[in-house]
Amino acid sequence: MVKVVGVRFKKAGKIYYFDPGDLVIDLHENVIVETARGIEFGLVVVPNTEISEEEIVAPLKKVIRVATEEDKAHHAENIAKEKDAFDICLQKIQAHNLEMKLIDVEYTFDNNKILFYFTADGRVDFRELVKDLASVFRTRIELRQIGVRDEAKMMGGLGVCGRVLCCNSFLADFQPVSIKMAKEQGLSLNPTKISGACGRLMCCLKYEQEAYEEILTRVPNEKAIVETPDGQGVVMGVSILKELVKVKLDKDNEADLKVYHASEVKVIKDVSRDEIDEEIDLEELKQLED
């Protein structure tokens, strides 16, 4: 077992582990640590604890110190400078006529580097922009192109549920989300209804997927041929969470529909969900996936 503290550098950001040494650090304390980018100011979200060696990437860097009032003041100054740097960079982007959208600016704690995050449809030749910015700020400049999911995470906003975006409020890492999940959950495959603010599939499709996968082992798909207590029929509709199936019985009366619990029917011939949705434009939907 290894003694560590977990530190975040951004709201809802990834948790990184550091060696606290002899320090006893409380939850939500600010610390100064050494990272690959240099000296950084972070927030402790996992106080002193022990974890297995398999959960860390050795060797662990040490916590330099618990942040002092001077450190906190310096961090606040950096945040104020980031706003000015953002405005200056916008002006330089316009001056160089570059097709890029500036998203965020970040100073490292020791001011040895300024990072500018941007999005663009393709590759951007920003070499002259970097030179221009370096002449203004007199420090190392890094321009980093990010994807639309990262853009939404940084900028924040409200989802269709009316709550703050999950990625901006608590999701540390993005999980793979696929069209298959929307299909298995019986959702409309209308791109506007299953995509989030970033234009990609909503992250929340992942939350209940395991439950749906488990239920679908017991529930037949639409158009499946099943045996019911009242004879054979074709499944015309499925309520997945209630595990109910609406069956059109094999009788002359077309209106003879009955609802059964999934445990009351036996599948004679099932149909894959891909066959059910073959008329859907999958190419359009695939663009919503990463």
MOQUI-V242149 format. One record per backbone hydrogen bond with DSSP energy under -0.5 kcal/mol. NH is the residue of the N-H (numbers start at 0). CO is the residue of the C=O. Records with the same first field share a line. If there is no record, write none. Layout:
NH: CO  CO
This chain:
1: 50
3: 48
4: 17
5: 45
6: 15
7: 42
12: 9
15: 6  13
17: 4
18: 60
19: 17
22: 19
24: 22
27: 43
28: 25
30: 41
31: 64
32: 30  39
33: 61
34: 32  37
37: 34
39: 32
41: 30  39
42: 7
43: 28
44: 5  42
45: 5
47: 24
48: 3
50: 1
54: 51
55: 52
57: 55
62: 18
63: 31
64: 31
66: 29
71: 67
72: 68
73: 69
74: 70
75: 71
76: 72
77: 73
78: 74
79: 75
80: 76
81: 77
82: 78
83: 79
84: 80
85: 81
86: 82
87: 83
88: 84
89: 85
90: 86
91: 87
92: 88
93: 89
94: 90
95: 91
96: 93
97: 92
99: 97
100: 118
101: 99
102: 116
103: 116
105: 114
107: 112
108: 38
109: 38
110: 107
113: 139
114: 105
115: 141
116: 103  114
117: 143
118: 100
125: 123
129: 125
130: 126
131: 127
132: 128
133: 129
134: 130
135: 131
136: 132
137: 133
139: 111
141: 113
143: 115  141
144: 142
145: 117
150: 146
151: 147
152: 148
153: 149
154: 150
155: 151
158: 162
161: 158
164: 156
167: 164
168: 164
169: 165
170: 165
171: 169
180: 177
181: 177
182: 178
183: 179
184: 180
185: 182
186: 181
190: 188
192: 189
193: 189
194: 190
195: 199
198: 195
200: 287
201: 193
204: 201
205: 202
206: 203
207: 203
208: 205
211: 207
212: 208
213: 209
214: 210
215: 211
216: 212  213
217: 214
218: 214
222: 234
223: 220
224: 268
225: 223  232
226: 265
227: 225  230
230: 227
232: 225
233: 247
234: 223
235: 245
236: 245
238: 243
239: 237
242: 238  239
243: 238
244: 259
245: 236
246: 244  257
247: 233
248: 246  255
249: 231
250: 248
253: 251
255: 252
256: 254
257: 246
259: 244
261: 242
263: 260
264: 261
265: 226
267: 224
268: 224
275: 271
276: 272
277: 274
279: 276
281: 279
284: 280
285: 281
286: 282  283
287: 284
288: 285
